[in-house]
Amino acid sequence: MTTGSATAPRRAVCPGSFDPVTLGHIDIIGRASKLYDEVVVAVLVNKSKASMFSVDERMDMLTEVTAEYGNVRVDSFHGLLVHYCQANDIPVIVKGIRAVSDFDYELKMAQMNHGLTGVDTLFMPTNPEFSFLSSSLVKEVATWGGDVSRLVPPAVLERLVARLDERR
């Protein structure tokens, strides 16, 4: 038994646009928080894509809806995710997989990321309850007056409804 040496914390990142955050995202983040000492939820800054919510708004929502997980923190990044991982000493990317089509794309990305930097990717199958769920679908349904209350956390629903009211 060694004394005086500490094991480095196991860290992972859950990346995405989270525009808006869904219960599917929360499911993956919550499950990852049980596997790692620290989980960073990293919001992608993509200035070429029109978003419903600003990066700061998405970070605020994520901070609020992940508050119950003491080992989750929210950050943002732009550029290559693996560069963010290297700069922040994060060796693992956690990605939720909804369908075979997700896996096909994400496998190629994971192989490229590992080849570039050695960062690994953990694929986590989505809870079947959320297998159809995406932020884009939530926005589309909500825009046309559909009920998305079972798809997003209550705090997110409140902001989503307010944003859509502003646009009307």
URQUIUR-V352486 format. One record per pair of residues at least 12 apart in sequence whose ideal C-beta (glycine too) atoms are under 10 Angstrom apart, sorted by the first residue. I is the first residue (numbers start at 1). GAP is how many residues later the second one is. D is the distance in whole Angstrom. If there is no record, write none. Layout:
i = <I I>
gap = <GAP GAP>
d = <D D>
This chain:
i = <7 8 8 8 9 9 9 9 9 10 10 10 10 10 10 10 10 10 11 11 11 11 11 11 11 11 11 11 11 11 12 12 12 12 12 12 12 12 12 12 12 12 12 12 12 12 12 13 13 13 13 13 13 13 13 13 13 13 13 13 13 13 13 13 13 13 13 13 14 14 14 14 14 14 14 14 14 14 14 14 14 14 14 14 14 14 14 14 14 15 15 15 15 15 15 15 15 15 15 15 15 15 16 16 16 16 16 16 16 16 16 16 16 17 17 17 17 17 17 17 17 17 17 17 18 18 18 18 18 18 18 18 18 18 18 18 18 18 18 18 18 19 19 19 19 19 19 19 19 19 19 19 19 19 19 19 19 19 20 20 20 20 20 20 20 20 20 20 20 20 20 20 20 20 20 20 20 20 20 21 21 21 21 21 21 21 21 21 21 21 21 21 21 21 21 21 22 22 22 22 22 22 22 22 22 22 22 22 23 23 23 23 23 23 23 23 23 23 23 23 24 24 24 24 24 24 24 24 24 24 24 24 24 24 25 25 25 25 25 25 25 25 25 25 25 25 25 26 26 26 26 26 26 26 26 26 26 27 27 27 27 27 27 27 28 28 28 28 28 28 28 28 28 28 29 29 29 29 29 29 29 29 29 30 30 30 30 31 31 31 31 31 31 32 32 32 32 32 32 32 32 32 33 33 33 33 33 33 33 34 34 35 35 35 35 36 36 36 36 36 36 37 38 38 38 38 38 39 39 39 39 39 39 39 39 39 40 40 40 40 40 40 40 40 40 40 40 41 41 41 41 41 41 41 41 41 41 41 41 41 42 42 42 42 42 42 42 42 42 42 42 42 42 43 43 43 43 43 43 43 43 43 43 43 43 44 44 44 44 44 44 44 45 45 45 45 45 46 47 51 51 52 52 52 52 52 52 52 52 52 52 52 53 53 53 53 53 53 55 55 55 56 57 57 58 58 58 58 58 59 59 59 60 60 60 61 61 61 61 61 61 61 61 62 62 62 62 62 64 64 64 64 65 65 65 65 65 66 67 75 80 80 80 80 81 81 81 81 81 81 82 82 82 82 82 82 82 82 82 82 83 83 83 84 85 85 85 85 85 86 86 86 86 90 91 91 91 91 92 92 92 92 93 93 93 93 93 93 93 93 93 93 94 94 94 94 94 95 95 95 95 95 95 95 96 96 96 96 96 96 96 96 97 97 97 97 97 98 98 98 98 98 98 98 98 98 99 99 99 99 102 102 102 102 102 103 103 106 106 107 107 109 110 110 129 130 132 133 133 133 133 134 135 135 137 138 138 138 138 138 139 139 139 142 142 142 142 142 143 143 143 143 144 145 148 148 149>
gap = <30 29 81 83 27 28 29 62 80 25 26 27 28 29 61 80 81 82 25 26 27 28 29 60 74 77 78 79 80 81 20 21 23 24 25 26 27 28 73 78 79 80 81 82 108 109 110 19 23 25 26 27 28 29 62 64 68 69 71 72 75 77 78 79 80 81 82 106 14 15 17 18 19 22 25 26 27 28 48 52 58 60 78 79 80 81 82 108 110 25 26 27 28 29 60 62 66 69 70 78 79 80 12 13 25 26 27 28 42 46 79 80 119 26 27 28 29 32 34 36 38 41 118 119 23 24 25 26 33 35 37 39 40 41 43 44 47 56 58 117 138 24 25 27 30 31 32 33 34 35 36 38 39 42 116 117 119 120 31 32 33 37 38 41 42 45 115 118 119 122 128 131 132 133 136 137 139 140 143 20 22 32 37 40 41 43 44 45 53 114 117 131 132 134 135 138 43 108 111 112 113 115 116 126 129 130 131 134 42 104 106 107 110 115 125 127 128 129 130 133 72 74 102 103 105 106 107 108 109 110 111 114 127 128 16 37 40 41 71 101 105 108 109 110 127 128 131 15 36 39 40 42 43 104 126 127 130 69 97 99 100 102 103 106 13 66 67 68 69 96 97 98 99 102 12 33 36 37 40 43 45 65 67 36 38 39 42 63 65 93 94 95 96 37 39 40 60 62 63 64 90 92 33 35 36 37 38 39 61 35 37 57 59 87 89 35 36 54 56 58 86 34 32 33 34 35 52 27 30 32 33 34 35 51 53 55 31 32 33 34 35 37 44 45 48 50 54 17 18 21 22 24 25 28 31 32 33 34 35 53 17 20 31 32 33 34 35 39 42 43 46 48 51 12 13 14 15 16 18 19 31 32 33 34 35 14 32 33 34 35 37 40 13 31 32 33 34 32 31 84 88 83 84 86 87 90 91 107 108 111 112 115 82 86 103 106 107 110 21 22 23 20 102 106 16 18 77 98 101 15 16 17 14 95 99 13 91 92 94 95 97 98 99 12 13 14 91 94 89 91 92 95 87 88 89 90 91 87 88 13 32 33 36 37 12 28 32 36 38 40 27 30 31 32 33 34 35 36 37 39 33 34 36 35 28 32 33 34 35 30 31 32 33 29 26 27 28 29 27 28 29 30 13 16 17 20 21 26 27 28 29 30 26 27 28 29 30 12 14 15 26 27 28 29 27 28 29 30 31 34 35 37 26 27 28 29 34 27 28 29 30 32 33 34 35 36 26 27 32 33 21 23 24 29 32 20 22 15 17 14 16 12 12 13 21 21 19 15 17 18 19 17 16 17 14 13 14 18 19 22 21 24 25 15 18 19 21 22 17 21 24 25 20 19 12 13 12>
d = <9 9 8 9 8 4 6 9 9 8 5 5 8 10 10 10 8 8 6 7 5 8 7 10 9 8 7 5 7 7 6 9 7 4 9 8 5 7 9 7 8 4 7 5 9 10 7 9 9 9 7 5 8 5 9 9 7 10 7 6 8 5 9 7 6 7 10 9 6 5 10 6 9 10 6 7 5 7 10 10 8 10 10 8 5 8 8 10 9 9 8 5 8 6 10 8 5 8 9 6 8 8 9 10 8 8 7 7 9 9 9 9 8 7 5 9 7 7 7 10 9 8 7 9 7 9 6 8 10 8 9 10 5 9 8 6 10 9 10 7 9 9 9 9 9 10 5 6 6 9 9 9 6 10 5 8 9 8 9 7 6 9 7 7 9 10 6 6 7 9 9 10 6 9 5 9 7 6 9 9 9 9 7 6 6 9 6 9 10 8 9 7 7 9 6 10 10 7 5 7 6 9 6 9 6 5 8 8 9 9 8 6 7 10 10 8 6 6 7 9 7 8 6 7 8 4 8 9 4 8 9 9 8 9 8 8 9 9 7 10 9 9 10 8 9 9 10 10 9 6 7 10 9 9 9 6 9 8 9 7 5 8 6 9 10 7 8 4 9 6 9 7 9 9 6 8 9 6 7 6 10 8 9 8 8 6 8 8 9 6 10 10 9 9 10 8 9 5 10 9 8 7 8 9 4 8 5 5 10 9 9 9 8 8 9 7 9 9 7 8 9 6 10 5 8 7 9 9 7 6 5 8 10 9 10 7 10 8 6 8 6 9 9 9 7 6 10 10 9 5 9 10 6 9 6 7 5 7 10 10 10 10 10 8 5 7 5 7 6 9 9 9 9 6 9 10 5 6 10 7 7 7 4 7 10 9 8 7 7 9 8 10 10 5 7 4 9 8 8 10 10 9 10 10 6 9 9 9 8 6 9 9 10 10 9 7 9 7 5 10 9 8 7 9 9 8 10 10 10 5 8 6 8 9 9 9 9 8 7 5 10 6 9 5 10 10 10 9 8 5 8 9 9 4 9 6 6 9 10 8 10 8 8 9 7 9 7 10 8 10 10 9 5 9 10 5 4 9 5 10 9 8 10 10 8 7 10 5 10 9 6 9 7 7 9 8 6 6 7 5 7 6 9 9 7 7 10 6 7 5 7 10 10 8 5 8 6 10 8 8 6 7 6 7 8 5 8 5 9 8 10 10 5 7 6 6 9 8 5 10 10 8 5 7 7 8 10 9 7 9 9 10 8 10 10 7 9 7 7 8 8 8 9 8 9 8 9 10 10 6 9 10 10 9 8 5 6 9 9 8 8 9 9 9 6 7 9 6 10 6 8 10 10 9 7 9 9>
